[in-house]
Amino acid sequence: MGQLAIDYHGSGVFKPREYDPEAPSSGQVQIAVAYTGICGTDLTISHGGMDGRVKEPWPIGHEMSGTIDELGAGVEGWNVGDKVTVMPLDWDGTCSACLAGYNHICQNLNFVGIDSPGALQNRWNVKADWLVRLPEDLDLKTAALVEPVAVAQHDINRAAVEAGQKVVVIGGGPIGLLIAIIARNRGADVLLSEVAASRLELAAEFGVPAVNPASDDLGEVVLQRTDGAGADLAFEVSGSVPGVKAMTDVLRRRGTGVIVGIQPKAPPVDVFQIFWKELSIIGARVYERADFEEAVRLVADGTIPADALISDVMPLSETAAAVQRLDSGENVVKLLIDCQS
Amino acid sequence: MGQLAIDYHGSGVFKPREYDPEAPSSGQVQIAVAYTGICGTDLTISHGGMDGRVKEPWPIGHEMSGTIDELGAGVEGWNVGDKVTVMPLDWDGTCSACLAGYNHICQNLNFVGIDSPGALQNRWNVKADWLVRLPEDLDLKTAALVEPVAVAQHDINRAAVEAGQKVVVIGGGPIGLLIAIIARNRGADVLLSEVAASRLELAAEFGVPAVNPASDDLGEVVLQRTDGAGADLAFEVSGSVPGVKAMTDVLRRRGTGVIVGIQPKAPPVDVFQIFWKELSIIGARVYERADFEEAVRLVADGTIPADALISDVMPLSETAAAVQRLDSGENVVKLLIDCQS
């Protein structure tokens, strides 16, 4: 015994479990998990919204950093002590999406940390194929941000953001902020739309121009900033009905909207605008390997303001309390769980 | 006097008017209109749906063929007697869309035949810039189909249809049928979805495989035809809420949906599918010059089965009756108005 895991039992219940880790099987490594971030999907799970996918009590969590603790048979290119993160996608390699080169949206995807056990535990056995190398000198707290940065990087790549483009990001949670920061880093002219005062303050701290659409006319502001043309790109990250409406409203003719936020049911969409302005509305989900590797670079070179984004670190035993803090509306961006004790 | 025009007066009222044509001004030509087709937009106008755009009583109509009757000053490259059609788009050339190269979706577009006088008259003065040359040996009835073919050609080009692709066309009216025919001509594997028995018969006549989603499970049929992957492309041409739903349902991961049909208000859209399958949903409106010129070739070389698509030809004086026939649900595809007498 001696190792701790926090199992999710469904219906919002987390329970601690002590265990003796199994040795990694062939092709696996065992990771000593350092830090695991709690994300919006984890909150959805904790509300019971994905109980059909967490089929047995096991730890969730997929935003993590750690070091290799043990190598299974046949694992090459890795050593005990290597700093790693995990790209938590396990595809079948045989479905039509995989064969077409889109294995990240495999028709039978196992999202590790939801559909199979995740990182909210001291020791985690994973396929060596999922590992992504971290620089030796990268702080492991900072490194726990790689996964959400990879999400934002994928969104940016799907939209092919270029220098000089006028970009509107609708929704200033962690992913929205990261998209804004990465887009700005590419030389785009970014405007964030967000209603929460605390998130607007954070945007100001990062120097990202922001509008509160509850008090200002977002469409009018965008027109002013674009000489009446409208935005080249709009990222819908709010997952809200007004967000989808704002996306089609602010785009210029032939502009591109990116669906990042998860819409729980079919919202009304101004399809006429898609037609009239010949918009492109594209979906962006998870990440590809290149996004993940670029995310490591962005985290390591300081493009991502990790210290400002990590609001607090809490012990593994307090995972349920961390989830409650995020639910409470308290002014936190990213909470990390310390999985080292 | 001696020339006849049919003016649209708003509120569904068409009235004949005799007139002496003005001479074409500088840069214009006068066309002796041969045939003008009635399209879905003309029907929307006749239902009072666009009375705000037809600002004064004038003829509508923009699907036409004719011969040049008189040249205004400064017109070069054209001769009296040349067979022509008109690309009825008058852009300002100065707005951000025009400057970006998308003049067909100019922010201040004058759609000729709606926002300014159209072709339902014996003589029509138009800018020489709008003319598109027709082959000398092309029948002028057939040539009246060039404009709707250009619409379909633009949709096909926006979607970049390629040989071997699995294409679903949702809605089998004139534009849907034309998209199906042109896509098949490019080597795509086309399936039409349509509920009206008469249109299903027409599809069968053209050898286009079709499904009636009211009696068959369209999604299931598409999965069977695509080895479980879903369609590469789906064209939403029905302008209906179930059509938009079917579009996101039938597409494969990274598939492309094209919004062709006009949705009068914001319908529910399965935005989650756009995200989950990383779809691209793109709008396609009117046409560019290259689409129009390609449409002339497709009509001239017989790719478009003009005889089967043209259900009847009626005299100009019976324009209102033609509109009523199209409204009545009678089994007609395309009605042409003979504008020569």
Interface residues (C-beta under 8 A of the other chain):
Chain A: S96 A97 A100 Y102 I105 Q107 R158 T226 D227 G228 A229 G230 V244 K245 R252 R253 R254 I259 V260 G261 I262 Q263 P264 K265 A266 P267 P268 V269 D270 V271 F272 Q273 I274 F275 W276 K277 E278 L279 S280 I281 I282 G283 A284 R285
Chain B: S96 A97 A100 Y102 I105 Q107 R158 T226 D227 G228 A229 G230 V244 K245 R252 R253 R254 I259 V260 G261 I262 Q263 P264 K265 A266 P267 P268 V269 D270 V271 F272 Q273 I274 F275 W276 K277 E278 L279 S280 I281 I282 G283 A284 R285
